[in-house]
Amino acid sequence: MRQAEIVRNTLETQISVRLDLDGSGQGRFATGVPFLDHMLDQIARHGLIDLDVQAKGDLHIDAHHTVEDIGIALGQALAKAWGDKKGLTRYGHAYVPLDEALSRVVIDLSGRPGLTFNVEFTRALVGQFDVDLVCEFFQGMVNHAGMTLHIDNLRGHNAHHQAETVFKAFGRALRMAATPDARMAGTMPSTKGAL
């Protein structure tokens, strides 16, 4: 059972994340940040991950702590759910378009946190959501999941579309990387013997 539950409580946020890597793409979200709920739903749906994220944060200040801490908790849940990574595909990639926008995401479940984020949003806000928080979300996640993640928005002029293609592509790339490979059963996908 590749499932995990993480509870993260700080003076700034109270967060619970539950996920099932072998789910059907069902999502339940109440973060207080509606655009983030919409983006988390893309990860669940396109990653075929059952994902439940509940959060209360200091939104009277802004959404920064809530978004970053959800990324941290999601990263911890992913690391717990895939365990020692024996038998996993390890690498994943996806290109996803949405109208004029196109993004590419490439993942390595390497055990080494690293984010390369090349997204030049065409505006600073989508509704009330500060697009700078997209990078903060992924940085928190990769730091705690122990993955290398490359995100490139190749084109797009609608910031909503740019963000949505990033999250959809991440979901699809994650599904590929975290899928067991029957030929690798019980084997570590690394010449080091550890990830």
mmCIF file of the C-alpha atoms, coordinates in Angstrom:
data_MODEL
# 
_entry.id   MODEL 
# 
loop_
_atom_site.group_PDB 
_atom_site.id 
_atom_site.type_symbol 
_atom_site.label_atom_id 
_atom_site.label_alt_id 
_atom_site.label_comp_id 
_atom_site.label_asym_id 
_atom_site.label_entity_id 
_atom_site.label_seq_id 
_atom_site.pdbx_PDB_ins_code 
_atom_site.Cartn_x 
_atom_site.Cartn_y 
_atom_site.Cartn_z 
_atom_site.occupancy 
_atom_site.B_iso_or_equiv 
_atom_site.pdbx_formal_charge 
_atom_site.auth_seq_id 
_atom_site.auth_comp_id 
_atom_site.auth_asym_id 
_atom_site.auth_atom_id 
_atom_site.pdbx_PDB_model_num 
ATOM 1   C CA . MET A 1 1   ? 0.000   0.000  0.000   1.00 0.00 ? 1   MET A CA 1 
ATOM 2   C CA . ARG A 1 2   ? 1.761   3.140  -1.223  1.00 0.00 ? 2   ARG A CA 1 
ATOM 3   C CA . GLN A 1 3   ? -0.094  5.526  1.018   1.00 0.00 ? 3   GLN A CA 1 
ATOM 4   C CA . ALA A 1 4   ? 0.969   8.215  3.453   1.00 0.00 ? 4   ALA A CA 1 
ATOM 5   C CA . GLU A 1 5   ? -0.450  10.769 5.839   1.00 0.00 ? 5   GLU A CA 1 
ATOM 6   C CA . ILE A 1 6   ? 1.472   13.795 7.087   1.00 0.00 ? 6   ILE A CA 1 
ATOM 7   C CA . VAL A 1 7   ? 0.353   16.335 9.665   1.00 0.00 ? 7   VAL A CA 1 
ATOM 8   C CA . ARG A 1 8   ? 2.381   19.540 9.888   1.00 0.00 ? 8   ARG A CA 1 
ATOM 9   C CA . ASN A 1 9   ? 1.551   22.072 12.585  1.00 0.00 ? 9   ASN A CA 1 
ATOM 10  C CA . THR A 1 10  ? 3.490   25.308 13.051  1.00 0.00 ? 10  THR A CA 1 
ATOM 11  C CA . LEU A 1 11  ? 2.669   28.708 14.485  1.00 0.00 ? 11  LEU A CA 1 
ATOM 12  C CA . GLU A 1 12  ? 1.830   29.778 10.908  1.00 0.00 ? 12  GLU A CA 1 
ATOM 13  C CA . THR A 1 13  ? -0.030  26.778 9.472   1.00 0.00 ? 13  THR A CA 1 
ATOM 14  C CA . GLN A 1 14  ? -1.883  23.582 10.347  1.00 0.00 ? 14  GLN A CA 1 
ATOM 15  C CA . ILE A 1 15  ? -1.806  21.132 7.454   1.00 0.00 ? 15  ILE A CA 1 
ATOM 16  C CA . SER A 1 16  ? -2.783  17.533 6.808   1.00 0.00 ? 16  SER A CA 1 
ATOM 17  C CA . VAL A 1 17  ? -1.945  15.672 3.594   1.00 0.00 ? 17  VAL A CA 1 
ATOM 18  C CA . ARG A 1 18  ? -3.168  12.181 2.763   1.00 0.00 ? 18  ARG A CA 1 
ATOM 19  C CA . LEU A 1 19  ? -2.265  10.480 -0.481  1.00 0.00 ? 19  LEU A CA 1 
ATOM 20  C CA . ASP A 1 20  ? -2.425  7.163  -2.292  1.00 0.00 ? 20  ASP A CA 1 
ATOM 21  C CA . LEU A 1 21  ? 0.037   6.794  -5.163  1.00 0.00 ? 21  LEU A CA 1 
ATOM 22  C CA . ASP A 1 22  ? -2.087  3.977  -6.606  1.00 0.00 ? 22  ASP A CA 1 
ATOM 23  C CA . GLY A 1 23  ? -5.339  5.909  -6.581  1.00 0.00 ? 23  GLY A CA 1 
ATOM 24  C CA . SER A 1 24  ? -7.684  6.981  -9.350  1.00 0.00 ? 24  SER A CA 1 
ATOM 25  C CA . GLY A 1 25  ? -7.133  10.743 -9.310  1.00 0.00 ? 25  GLY A CA 1 
ATOM 26  C CA . GLN A 1 26  ? -9.642  11.678 -6.625  1.00 0.00 ? 26  GLN A CA 1 
ATOM 27  C CA . GLY A 1 27  ? -8.970  14.931 -4.808  1.00 0.00 ? 27  GLY A CA 1 
ATOM 28  C CA . ARG A 1 28  ? -10.344 16.781 -1.797  1.00 0.00 ? 28  ARG A CA 1 
ATOM 29  C CA . PHE A 1 29  ? -8.916  20.199 -1.028  1.00 0.00 ? 29  PHE A CA 1 
ATOM 30  C CA . ALA A 1 30  ? -9.624  22.941 1.505   1.00 0.00 ? 30  ALA A CA 1 
ATOM 31  C CA . THR A 1 31  ? -6.537  25.125 1.764   1.00 0.00 ? 31  THR A CA 1 
ATOM 32  C CA . GLY A 1 32  ? -8.119  28.563 1.928   1.00 0.00 ? 32  GLY A CA 1 
ATOM 33  C CA . VAL A 1 33  ? -6.304  29.367 -1.342  1.00 0.00 ? 33  VAL A CA 1 
ATOM 34  C CA . PRO A 1 34  ? -8.782  28.558 -4.142  1.00 0.00 ? 34  PRO A CA 1 
ATOM 35  C CA . PHE A 1 35  ? -6.299  28.739 -7.020  1.00 0.00 ? 35  PHE A CA 1 
ATOM 36  C CA . LEU A 1 36  ? -3.970  26.339 -5.190  1.00 0.00 ? 36  LEU A CA 1 
ATOM 37  C CA . ASP A 1 37  ? -6.898  23.943 -4.672  1.00 0.00 ? 37  ASP A CA 1 
ATOM 38  C CA . HIS A 1 38  ? -7.427  24.029 -8.445  1.00 0.00 ? 38  HIS A CA 1 
ATOM 39  C CA . MET A 1 39  ? -3.727  23.314 -9.087  1.00 0.00 ? 39  MET A CA 1 
ATOM 40  C CA . LEU A 1 40  ? -3.586  20.474 -6.520  1.00 0.00 ? 40  LEU A CA 1 
ATOM 41  C CA . ASP A 1 41  ? -6.559  18.939 -8.300  1.00 0.00 ? 41  ASP A CA 1 
ATOM 42  C CA . GLN A 1 42  ? -4.470  18.899 -11.495 1.00 0.00 ? 42  GLN A CA 1 
ATOM 43  C CA . ILE A 1 43  ? -1.735  16.924 -9.702  1.00 0.00 ? 43  ILE A CA 1 
ATOM 44  C CA . ALA A 1 44  ? -4.258  14.400 -8.391  1.00 0.00 ? 44  ALA A CA 1 
ATOM 45  C CA . ARG A 1 45  ? -6.202  14.003 -11.616 1.00 0.00 ? 45  ARG A CA 1 
ATOM 46  C CA . HIS A 1 46  ? -3.284  13.796 -14.014 1.00 0.00 ? 46  HIS A CA 1 
ATOM 47  C CA . GLY A 1 47  ? -1.026  11.902 -11.608 1.00 0.00 ? 47  GLY A CA 1 
ATOM 48  C CA . LEU A 1 48  ? -3.771  9.370  -10.797 1.00 0.00 ? 48  LEU A CA 1 
ATOM 49  C CA . ILE A 1 49  ? -3.047  10.051 -7.131  1.00 0.00 ? 49  ILE A CA 1 
ATOM 50  C CA . ASP A 1 50  ? -5.788  10.180 -4.530  1.00 0.00 ? 50  ASP A CA 1 
ATOM 51  C CA . LEU A 1 51  ? -4.930  13.365 -2.656  1.00 0.00 ? 51  LEU A CA 1 
ATOM 52  C CA . ASP A 1 52  ? -6.556  15.055 0.320   1.00 0.00 ? 52  ASP A CA 1 
ATOM 53  C CA . VAL A 1 53  ? -5.095  18.369 1.519   1.00 0.00 ? 53  VAL A CA 1 
ATOM 54  C CA . GLN A 1 54  ? -6.620  20.328 4.388   1.00 0.00 ? 54  GLN A CA 1 
ATOM 55  C CA . ALA A 1 55  ? -4.952  23.517 5.614   1.00 0.00 ? 55  ALA A CA 1 
ATOM 56  C CA . LYS A 1 56  ? -5.457  26.513 7.848   1.00 0.00 ? 56  LYS A CA 1 
ATOM 57  C CA . GLY A 1 57  ? -2.857  29.231 7.587   1.00 0.00 ? 57  GLY A CA 1 
ATOM 58  C CA . ASP A 1 58  ? -2.137  32.851 8.349   1.00 0.00 ? 58  ASP A CA 1 
ATOM 59  C CA . LEU A 1 59  ? -3.924  34.070 5.239   1.00 0.00 ? 59  LEU A CA 1 
ATOM 60  C CA . HIS A 1 60  ? -4.560  37.428 6.910   1.00 0.00 ? 60  HIS A CA 1 
ATOM 61  C CA . ILE A 1 61  ? -0.865  38.079 6.160   1.00 0.00 ? 61  ILE A CA 1 
ATOM 62  C CA . ASP A 1 62  ? -0.742  36.440 2.721   1.00 0.00 ? 62  ASP A CA 1 
ATOM 63  C CA . ALA A 1 63  ? -0.735  32.959 1.205   1.00 0.00 ? 63  ALA A CA 1 
ATOM 64  C CA . HIS A 1 64  ? 3.043   32.433 1.290   1.00 0.00 ? 64  HIS A CA 1 
ATOM 65  C CA . HIS A 1 65  ? 3.340   30.288 4.436   1.00 0.00 ? 65  HIS A CA 1 
ATOM 66  C CA . THR A 1 66  ? 0.288   28.203 3.537   1.00 0.00 ? 66  THR A CA 1 
ATOM 67  C CA . VAL A 1 67  ? 1.420   27.449 -0.011  1.00 0.00 ? 67  VAL A CA 1 
ATOM 68  C CA . GLU A 1 68  ? 5.038   26.714 0.950   1.00 0.00 ? 68  GLU A CA 1 
ATOM 69  C CA . ASP A 1 69  ? 4.073   24.502 3.895   1.00 0.00 ? 69  ASP A CA 1 
ATOM 70  C CA . ILE A 1 70  ? 1.618   22.528 1.767   1.00 0.00 ? 70  ILE A CA 1 
ATOM 71  C CA . GLY A 1 71  ? 4.505   21.893 -0.632  1.00 0.00 ? 71  GLY A CA 1 
ATOM 72  C CA . ILE A 1 72  ? 6.658   20.724 2.283   1.00 0.00 ? 72  ILE A CA 1 
ATOM 73  C CA . ALA A 1 73  ? 3.958   18.400 3.624   1.00 0.00 ? 73  ALA A CA 1 
ATOM 74  C CA . LEU A 1 74  ? 3.239   17.003 0.149   1.00 0.00 ? 74  LEU A CA 1 
ATOM 75  C CA . GLY A 1 75  ? 6.954   16.308 -0.346  1.00 0.00 ? 75  GLY A CA 1 
ATOM 76  C CA . GLN A 1 76  ? 7.114   14.472 2.989   1.00 0.00 ? 76  GLN A CA 1 
ATOM 77  C CA . ALA A 1 77  ? 4.038   12.424 2.079   1.00 0.00 ? 77  ALA A CA 1 
ATOM 78  C CA . LEU A 1 78  ? 5.466   11.461 -1.317  1.00 0.00 ? 78  LEU A CA 1 
ATOM 79  C CA . ALA A 1 79  ? 8.773   10.354 0.226   1.00 0.00 ? 79  ALA A CA 1 
ATOM 80  C CA . LYS A 1 80  ? 6.927   8.263  2.803   1.00 0.00 ? 80  LYS A CA 1 
ATOM 81  C CA . ALA A 1 81  ? 4.587   6.703  0.224   1.00 0.00 ? 81  ALA A CA 1 
ATOM 82  C CA . TRP A 1 82  ? 7.245   5.503  -2.204  1.00 0.00 ? 82  TRP A CA 1 
ATOM 83  C CA . GLY A 1 83  ? 9.556   4.277  0.544   1.00 0.00 ? 83  GLY A CA 1 
ATOM 84  C CA . ASP A 1 84  ? 12.952  2.945  -0.530  1.00 0.00 ? 84  ASP A CA 1 
ATOM 85  C CA . LYS A 1 85  ? 12.072  3.360  -4.258  1.00 0.00 ? 85  LYS A CA 1 
ATOM 86  C CA . LYS A 1 86  ? 13.044  -0.196 -5.174  1.00 0.00 ? 86  LYS A CA 1 
ATOM 87  C CA . GLY A 1 87  ? 11.377  -1.189 -8.424  1.00 0.00 ? 87  GLY A CA 1 
ATOM 88  C CA . LEU A 1 88  ? 10.268  2.313  -9.384  1.00 0.00 ? 88  LEU A CA 1 
ATOM 89  C CA . THR A 1 89  ? 10.726  3.757  -12.849 1.00 0.00 ? 89  THR A CA 1 
ATOM 90  C CA . ARG A 1 90  ? 12.565  6.677  -11.146 1.00 0.00 ? 90  ARG A CA 1 
ATOM 91  C CA . TYR A 1 91  ? 12.458  9.101  -14.090 1.00 0.00 ? 91  TYR A CA 1 
ATOM 92  C CA . GLY A 1 92  ? 9.400   10.830 -15.487 1.00 0.00 ? 92  GLY A CA 1 
ATOM 93  C CA . HIS A 1 93  ? 8.656   13.541 -18.013 1.00 0.00 ? 93  HIS A CA 1 
ATOM 94  C CA . ALA A 1 94  ? 5.677   15.201 -19.620 1.00 0.00 ? 94  ALA A CA 1 
ATOM 95  C CA . TYR A 1 95  ? 4.792   17.948 -22.045 1.00 0.00 ? 95  TYR A CA 1 
ATOM 96  C CA . VAL A 1 96  ? 1.344   19.458 -21.517 1.00 0.00 ? 96  VAL A CA 1 
ATOM 97  C CA . PRO A 1 97  ? -0.372  22.130 -23.625 1.00 0.00 ? 97  PRO A CA 1 
ATOM 98  C CA . LEU A 1 98  ? -3.364  24.270 -22.722 1.00 0.00 ? 98  LEU A CA 1 
ATOM 99  C CA . ASP A 1 99  ? -4.425  26.437 -25.621 1.00 0.00 ? 99  ASP A CA 1 
ATOM 100 C CA . GLU A 1 100 ? -1.445  28.757 -26.278 1.00 0.00 ? 100 GLU A CA 1 
ATOM 101 C CA . ALA A 1 101 ? 0.598   27.569 -23.279 1.00 0.00 ? 101 ALA A CA 1 
ATOM 102 C CA . LEU A 1 102 ? 3.018   24.631 -23.228 1.00 0.00 ? 102 LEU A CA 1 
ATOM 103 C CA . SER A 1 103 ? 5.082   23.332 -20.304 1.00 0.00 ? 103 SER A CA 1 
ATOM 104 C CA . ARG A 1 104 ? 7.609   20.559 -19.817 1.00 0.00 ? 104 ARG A CA 1 
ATOM 105 C CA . VAL A 1 105 ? 8.366   18.846 -16.503 1.00 0.00 ? 105 VAL A CA 1 
ATOM 106 C CA . VAL A 1 106 ? 11.135  16.297 -15.922 1.00 0.00 ? 106 VAL A CA 1 
ATOM 107 C CA . ILE A 1 107 ? 11.561  14.394 -12.630 1.00 0.00 ? 107 ILE A CA 1 
ATOM 108 C CA . ASP A 1 108 ? 14.289  12.214 -11.138 1.00 0.00 ? 108 ASP A CA 1 
ATOM 109 C CA . LEU A 1 109 ? 13.488  10.534 -7.817  1.00 0.00 ? 109 LEU A CA 1 
ATOM 110 C CA . SER A 1 110 ? 17.191  10.813 -7.099  1.00 0.00 ? 110 SER A CA 1 
ATOM 111 C CA . GLY A 1 111 ? 17.140  11.443 -3.369  1.00 0.00 ? 111 GLY A CA 1 
ATOM 112 C CA . ARG A 1 112 ? 18.863  14.758 -4.115  1.00 0.00 ? 112 ARG A CA 1 
ATOM 113 C CA . PRO A 1 113 ? 16.637  17.816 -3.836  1.00 0.00 ? 113 PRO A CA 1 
ATOM 114 C CA . GLY A 1 114 ? 17.017  20.209 -6.725  1.00 0.00 ? 114 GLY A CA 1 
ATOM 115 C CA . LEU A 1 115 ? 14.661  22.549 -8.535  1.00 0.00 ? 115 LEU A CA 1 
ATOM 116 C CA . THR A 1 116 ? 15.259  24.297 -11.832 1.00 0.00 ? 116 THR A CA 1 
ATOM 117 C CA . PHE A 1 117 ? 12.262  26.558 -12.416 1.00 0.00 ? 117 PHE A CA 1 
ATOM 118 C CA . ASN A 1 118 ? 12.034  28.427 -15.705 1.00 0.00 ? 118 ASN A CA 1 
ATOM 119 C CA . VAL A 1 119 ? 8.619   30.052 -15.803 1.00 0.00 ? 119 VAL A CA 1 
ATOM 120 C CA . GLU A 1 120 ? 8.243   33.704 -16.759 1.00 0.00 ? 120 GLU A CA 1 
ATOM 121 C CA . PHE A 1 121 ? 4.658   34.442 -15.827 1.00 0.00 ? 121 PHE A CA 1 
ATOM 122 C CA . THR A 1 122 ? 3.065   37.157 -17.922 1.00 0.00 ? 122 THR A CA 1 
ATOM 123 C CA . ARG A 1 123 ? 1.411   38.764 -14.903 1.00 0.00 ? 123 ARG A CA 1 
ATOM 124 C CA . ALA A 1 124 ? 1.950   38.790 -11.142 1.00 0.00 ? 124 ALA A CA 1 
ATOM 125 C CA . LEU A 1 125 ? -1.497  37.613 -10.040 1.00 0.00 ? 125 LEU A CA 1 
ATOM 126 C CA . VAL A 1 126 ? -4.029  35.035 -11.144 1.00 0.00 ? 126 VAL A CA 1 
ATOM 127 C CA . GLY A 1 127 ? -7.103  36.337 -9.384  1.00 0.00 ? 127 GLY A CA 1 
ATOM 128 C CA . GLN A 1 128 ? -5.741  36.940 -5.873  1.00 0.00 ? 128 GLN A CA 1 
ATOM 129 C CA . PHE A 1 129 ? -2.992  34.295 -6.202  1.00 0.00 ? 129 PHE A CA 1 
ATOM 130 C CA . ASP A 1 130 ? 0.616   35.553 -6.330  1.00 0.00 ? 130 ASP A CA 1 
ATOM 131 C CA . VAL A 1 131 ? 2.304   33.506 -9.063  1.00 0.00 ? 131 VAL A CA 1 
ATOM 132 C CA . ASP A 1 132 ? 5.667   33.726 -7.237  1.00 0.00 ? 132 ASP A CA 1 
ATOM 133 C CA . LEU A 1 133 ? 4.190   31.116 -4.880  1.00 0.00 ? 133 LEU A CA 1 
ATOM 134 C CA . VAL A 1 134 ? 4.230   28.453 -7.609  1.00 0.00 ? 134 VAL A CA 1 
ATOM 135 C CA . CYS A 1 135 ? 8.018   28.277 -7.303  1.00 0.00 ? 135 CYS A CA 1 
ATOM 136 C CA . GLU A 1 136 ? 7.807   28.349 -3.484  1.00 0.00 ? 136 GLU A CA 1 
ATOM 137 C CA . PHE A 1 137 ? 5.399   25.402 -3.550  1.00 0.00 ? 137 PHE A CA 1 
ATOM 138 C CA . PHE A 1 138 ? 7.675   23.280 -5.726  1.00 0.00 ? 138 PHE A CA 1 
ATOM 139 C CA . GLN A 1 139 ? 10.824  24.286 -3.810  1.00 0.00 ? 139 GLN A CA 1 
ATOM 140 C CA . GLY A 1 140 ? 9.290   23.168 -0.525  1.00 0.00 ? 140 GLY A CA 1 
ATOM 141 C CA . MET A 1 141 ? 8.124   19.936 -2.125  1.00 0.00 ? 141 MET A CA 1 
ATOM 142 C CA . VAL A 1 142 ? 11.417  18.922 -3.763  1.00 0.00 ? 142 VAL A CA 1 
ATOM 143 C CA . ASN A 1 143 ? 13.377  19.713 -0.589  1.00 0.00 ? 143 ASN A CA 1 
ATOM 144 C CA . HIS A 1 144 ? 11.315  17.199 1.376   1.00 0.00 ? 144 HIS A CA 1 
ATOM 145 C CA . ALA A 1 145 ? 10.585  14.620 -1.333  1.00 0.00 ? 145 ALA A CA 1 
ATOM 146 C CA . GLY A 1 146 ? 14.246  14.347 -2.308  1.00 0.00 ? 146 GLY A CA 1 
ATOM 147 C CA . MET A 1 147 ? 13.649  14.720 -6.025  1.00 0.00 ? 147 MET A CA 1 
ATOM 148 C CA . THR A 1 148 ? 15.293  16.622 -8.839  1.00 0.00 ? 148 THR A CA 1 
ATOM 149 C CA . LEU A 1 149 ? 12.679  18.604 -10.735 1.00 0.00 ? 149 LEU A CA 1 
ATOM 150 C CA . HIS A 1 150 ? 13.031  20.643 -13.918 1.00 0.00 ? 150 HIS A CA 1 
ATOM 151 C CA . ILE A 1 151 ? 10.070  22.851 -14.835 1.00 0.00 ? 151 ILE A CA 1 
ATOM 152 C CA . ASP A 1 152 ? 10.028  24.822 -18.079 1.00 0.00 ? 152 ASP A CA 1 
ATOM 153 C CA . ASN A 1 153 ? 7.156   26.858 -19.444 1.00 0.00 ? 153 ASN A CA 1 
ATOM 154 C CA . LEU A 1 154 ? 8.038   26.858 -23.120 1.00 0.00 ? 154 LEU A CA 1 
ATOM 155 C CA . ARG A 1 155 ? 5.373   29.348 -24.208 1.00 0.00 ? 155 ARG A CA 1 
ATOM 156 C CA . GLY A 1 156 ? 2.191   31.017 -23.130 1.00 0.00 ? 156 GLY A CA 1 
ATOM 157 C CA . HIS A 1 157 ? 0.701   34.446 -22.552 1.00 0.00 ? 157 HIS A CA 1 
ATOM 158 C CA . ASN A 1 158 ? -2.145  33.581 -20.178 1.00 0.00 ? 158 ASN A CA 1 
ATOM 159 C CA . ALA A 1 159 ? -0.702  33.186 -16.651 1.00 0.00 ? 159 ALA A CA 1 
ATOM 160 C CA . HIS A 1 160 ? -3.506  30.844 -15.573 1.00 0.00 ? 160 HIS A CA 1 
ATOM 161 C CA . HIS A 1 161 ? -2.723  28.583 -18.528 1.00 0.00 ? 161 HIS A CA 1 
ATOM 162 C CA . GLN A 1 162 ? 1.003   28.760 -17.794 1.00 0.00 ? 162 GLN A CA 1 
ATOM 163 C CA . ALA A 1 163 ? 0.484   27.625 -14.208 1.00 0.00 ? 163 ALA A CA 1 
ATOM 164 C CA . GLU A 1 164 ? -2.047  24.959 -15.096 1.00 0.00 ? 164 GLU A CA 1 
ATOM 165 C CA . THR A 1 165 ? 0.200   23.357 -17.709 1.00 0.00 ? 165 THR A CA 1 
ATOM 166 C CA . VAL A 1 166 ? 3.005   23.220 -15.105 1.00 0.00 ? 166 VAL A CA 1 
ATOM 167 C CA . PHE A 1 167 ? 0.849   21.421 -12.533 1.00 0.00 ? 167 PHE A CA 1 
ATOM 168 C CA . LYS A 1 168 ? -0.694  19.051 -15.084 1.00 0.00 ? 168 LYS A CA 1 
ATOM 169 C CA . ALA A 1 169 ? 2.729   18.178 -16.483 1.00 0.00 ? 169 ALA A CA 1 
ATOM 170 C CA . PHE A 1 170 ? 4.061   17.653 -12.968 1.00 0.00 ? 170 PHE A CA 1 
ATOM 171 C CA . GLY A 1 171 ? 1.234   15.233 -12.214 1.00 0.00 ? 171 GLY A CA 1 
ATOM 172 C CA . ARG A 1 172 ? 1.858   13.217 -15.371 1.00 0.00 ? 172 ARG A CA 1 
ATOM 173 C CA . ALA A 1 173 ? 5.652   13.161 -14.895 1.00 0.00 ? 173 ALA A CA 1 
ATOM 174 C CA . LEU A 1 174 ? 5.230   12.121 -11.261 1.00 0.00 ? 174 LEU A CA 1 
ATOM 175 C CA . ARG A 1 175 ? 2.918   9.279  -12.269 1.00 0.00 ? 175 ARG A CA 1 
ATOM 176 C CA . MET A 1 176 ? 5.562   8.009  -14.708 1.00 0.00 ? 176 MET A CA 1 
ATOM 177 C CA . ALA A 1 177 ? 8.454   8.265  -12.235 1.00 0.00 ? 177 ALA A CA 1 
ATOM 178 C CA . ALA A 1 178 ? 6.578   6.654  -9.323  1.00 0.00 ? 178 ALA A CA 1 
ATOM 179 C CA . THR A 1 179 ? 5.157   3.772  -11.360 1.00 0.00 ? 179 THR A CA 1 
ATOM 180 C CA . PRO A 1 180 ? 6.627   0.370  -10.501 1.00 0.00 ? 180 PRO A CA 1 
ATOM 181 C CA . ASP A 1 181 ? 8.548   -1.238 -13.362 1.00 0.00 ? 181 ASP A CA 1 
ATOM 182 C CA . ALA A 1 182 ? 7.989   -5.018 -13.260 1.00 0.00 ? 182 ALA A CA 1 
ATOM 183 C CA . ARG A 1 183 ? 11.442  -5.619 -14.764 1.00 0.00 ? 183 ARG A CA 1 
ATOM 184 C CA . MET A 1 184 ? 13.000  -3.707 -11.843 1.00 0.00 ? 184 MET A CA 1 
ATOM 185 C CA . ALA A 1 185 ? 11.042  -5.549 -9.115  1.00 0.00 ? 185 ALA A CA 1 
ATOM 186 C CA . GLY A 1 186 ? 13.025  -5.428 -5.886  1.00 0.00 ? 186 GLY A CA 1 
ATOM 187 C CA . THR A 1 187 ? 15.924  -3.667 -7.611  1.00 0.00 ? 187 THR A CA 1 
ATOM 188 C CA . MET A 1 188 ? 17.169  -0.196 -6.852  1.00 0.00 ? 188 MET A CA 1 
ATOM 189 C CA . PRO A 1 189 ? 17.085  1.946  -10.033 1.00 0.00 ? 189 PRO A CA 1 
ATOM 190 C CA . SER A 1 190 ? 20.615  3.208  -9.481  1.00 0.00 ? 190 SER A CA 1 
ATOM 191 C CA . THR A 1 191 ? 24.137  1.904  -10.024 1.00 0.00 ? 191 THR A CA 1 
ATOM 192 C CA . LYS A 1 192 ? 24.905  3.185  -6.501  1.00 0.00 ? 192 LYS A CA 1 
ATOM 193 C CA . GLY A 1 193 ? 22.467  0.704  -5.012  1.00 0.00 ? 193 GLY A CA 1 
ATOM 194 C CA . ALA A 1 194 ? 20.727  3.496  -3.097  1.00 0.00 ? 194 ALA A CA 1 
ATOM 195 C CA . LEU A 1 195 ? 18.674  6.610  -3.775  1.00 0.00 ? 195 LEU A CA 1 
# 
